[in-house]
Structure formats: C-alpha cells, structure tokens
Amino acid sequence: MAPAFSQVHPGTPYYFWGGHFYRQSSGVYVSITAPIGAIAPSLPRGARLCSEVT
C-alpha cells in the first residue's frame, strides 16, 4: 500500500488513503477509526464540512 498521507501520532505511524485511516499490524494494513487528534489532508468524496458544535 502506498499511502497518500502518513503521520506519526504519539510514536505510532498511521496512514490515510481513500478516506480511511490505517495502521500496520503483523505485516498487513488494518482499517481503523481516526486516531484522536489526527488531521486528514482532504475530506473523502461525498463528505460535507460541518461547523463544530459546542
């Protein structure tokens, strides 16, 4: 897998591709929920930008 974007989040590398976050586990990539504090370079197709609710 050639990630479109990668980042290290508290010592763990995460990858973002096709609107999904992944991490490597036992030699394979596993789809995961977005890590807390992760920043995606772009929204996936069909996503809508929402304002933050406080």
CYANA upper distance limits for C-alpha pairs under 8 A (distance plus 0.5 A):
  1 MET  CA     29 TYR  CA      8.46
  3 PRO  CA     15 TYR  CA      6.35
  3 PRO  CA     16 PHE  CA      6.68
  3 PRO  CA     17 TRP  CA      6.15
  4 ALA  CA     15 TYR  CA      8.10
  4 ALA  CA     16 PHE  CA      6.76
  4 ALA  CA     17 TRP  CA      5.97
  5 PHE  CA     15 TYR  CA      6.36
  5 PHE  CA     16 PHE  CA      5.73
  5 PHE  CA     17 TRP  CA      7.34
  5 PHE  CA     40 ALA  CA      8.43
  5 PHE  CA     41 PRO  CA      7.82
  6 SER  CA     13 PRO  CA      7.38
  6 SER  CA     14 TYR  CA      6.15
  6 SER  CA     15 TYR  CA      4.84
  6 SER  CA     16 PHE  CA      6.60
  7 GLN  CA     13 PRO  CA      6.18
  7 GLN  CA     14 TYR  CA      5.98
  7 GLN  CA     15 TYR  CA      7.05
  8 VAL  CA     12 THR  CA      5.77
  8 VAL  CA     13 PRO  CA      4.74
  8 VAL  CA     14 TYR  CA      6.57
  9 HIS  CA     13 PRO  CA      6.78
  9 HIS  CA     14 TYR  CA      7.58
  9 HIS  CA     35 PRO  CA      8.34
  9 HIS  CA     38 ALA  CA      8.00
 13 PRO  CA     23 ARG  CA      7.16
 14 TYR  CA     21 PHE  CA      7.25
 14 TYR  CA     22 TYR  CA      6.27
 14 TYR  CA     23 ARG  CA      5.40
 14 TYR  CA     24 GLN  CA      8.25
 15 TYR  CA     21 PHE  CA      6.01
 15 TYR  CA     22 TYR  CA      5.47
 15 TYR  CA     23 ARG  CA      6.59
 16 PHE  CA     20 HIS  CA      6.05
 16 PHE  CA     21 PHE  CA      4.97
 16 PHE  CA     22 TYR  CA      6.71
 16 PHE  CA     40 ALA  CA      7.63
 17 TRP  CA     21 PHE  CA      7.08
 17 TRP  CA     22 TYR  CA      8.30
 18 GLY  CA     44 PRO  CA      7.12
 19 GLY  CA     43 LEU  CA      7.26
 19 GLY  CA     44 PRO  CA      5.04
 19 GLY  CA     45 ARG  CA      8.18
 20 HIS  CA     31 SER  CA      7.25
 20 HIS  CA     32 ILE  CA      7.96
 20 HIS  CA     33 THR  CA      8.27
 20 HIS  CA     34 ALA  CA      8.25
 21 PHE  CA     31 SER  CA      6.38
 21 PHE  CA     32 ILE  CA      6.09
 21 PHE  CA     33 THR  CA      6.92
 21 PHE  CA     34 ALA  CA      6.30
 22 TYR  CA     29 TYR  CA      6.51
 22 TYR  CA     30 VAL  CA      5.77
 22 TYR  CA     31 SER  CA      4.98
 22 TYR  CA     32 ILE  CA      5.96
 23 ARG  CA     29 TYR  CA      6.02
 23 ARG  CA     30 VAL  CA      6.02
 23 ARG  CA     31 SER  CA      7.36
 23 ARG  CA     32 ILE  CA      7.65
 24 GLN  CA     28 VAL  CA      6.02
 24 GLN  CA     29 TYR  CA      4.90
 24 GLN  CA     30 VAL  CA      6.61
 25 SER  CA     29 TYR  CA      6.57
 25 SER  CA     30 VAL  CA      7.08
 34 ALA  CA     38 ALA  CA      6.95
 43 LEU  CA     47 ALA  CA      6.57
 43 LEU  CA     48 ARG  CA      8.44
